[in-house]
């Protein structure tokens, strides 16, 4: 159990919060493995280069990640007052979301399970 008054506990918890601008897409209908191909390509790159990479990447996940980058950049400008030209992708990762389970009929009355995977994608920016 934490010591102190509730407001003091909340104040301490908020002091430890991450202030870097970020954007999160939850329940994206793409598997973690497929999203990570695109995320690995943009990790550590500056914002304009990362947006250029995902713009011309043919994968479906790149269209989702492009929107995510734009959202994180807007958060950095409007909420944190950062300069867009100095931003770079500090962290980007995809975590597994829930799995939709579907049934596909097969021969002799059998049923095969089809798993439609989802992911939660997060992009964190920072200034150089």
N, C-alpha and C positions, 0 to 999 in steps of 0.2 A: 504494500500500500504506500502511496506517495505521501510525503509529509508536506504540511503547509495548507494554506487556504486554497480553494478551488481557483480563484483568480490568479494566484501566484503560480500555480501549477500550469495554467493555460499560458501565462506570460512566458514561462520558461520553455514550454513546448514550442511556442511561436518564435522564440528567439533562435531555435535550432532549425527552423524551416529553411528549405532551399530557395534562394531568391533568384536563381537563374531562370531566364524565360524558357518555357517549354510548351509543348502541345501534345495531347494524347488522343489517339483514336481507339475507342474500345469497340469490341465486337466486329472487327473488320473481317469480311468473308474471304480471307486468304490465310493459308497455313503459315506457321512461323518460319518454316524452312524457306518458303518462297519469298517471304518478306525480307528475310535476312540477306538474300542475294543482293537486293537493292540497298539495304542499310549498310552492308559492308563496303559498298562502292562509294558511299558519301561520308562515312565516318572520318572526322578530322579535317574535312575540306571546308573552304570558306563558303558562305551562303550562296553567292552567285554561281560558283562552280558546281555546287551540289544541286541547285535548281536546274542548271544546264544538263547535268548528268541524268536526272530523273525525267526531264522533258523528252529526251531522245532515247530513253530506255524502252524497249518494246514490252516489258513485263507489265502485267496488270497492277501489281503492287506499287509500281512507280507512280501511277496516277494518284493513288491514295497518299503516298509519301510526299508528293509535290504539294498537295493541299495542306498537309501537315507542316511542311517547311514554311509555307506562306503564312500559316496561322501563327507559328512560333515567332516568325519575324515581326508580324503585326503586334504580338504580345510584347516583344522586346522594345519596339518603338513606342507604343502607346502606354504600356504599364510601367516599364523600367526606364524609359527615356534614353535608350541606347541608339548608337549610330548604326544604320543598316549595313554600311560598307565595311564595318569592322567585325561583323558577326561571323562565327564559324560553328560548325556542328561539333559540339563537344561530346555528346553522348547520343546514341540512338540504339534502341533495342526493341525486340518484339517478345512478348510473353504469351504463353498459351492461354486461349480463352476457352469457353465451353465448346463441346463437340455436338453437332446435330447428328443423330443416328437415324439412318434411313435403311429400308429393306428393299433388296432387289431380288425378284424371283429368279430361280435357276432351275435346272433340269430335275425331274423326278420329285417335284414338290419341295425342293430345298429352298432356303432363303439365305442370301448373302447379305451381310451388313455393309453399308456404305457409310463412312464417317466423313462428314463435311466439317472441316476444322475451322475455327475462328482464332483470331489473335488480337492482342492489345498492343498497339504500336506507340512508342513514345520517342519524341525528338527533343533534345535539350540543347539550346544554343548558349554561346558565351561570347564575350568581346575579347579581341586580341589586344 
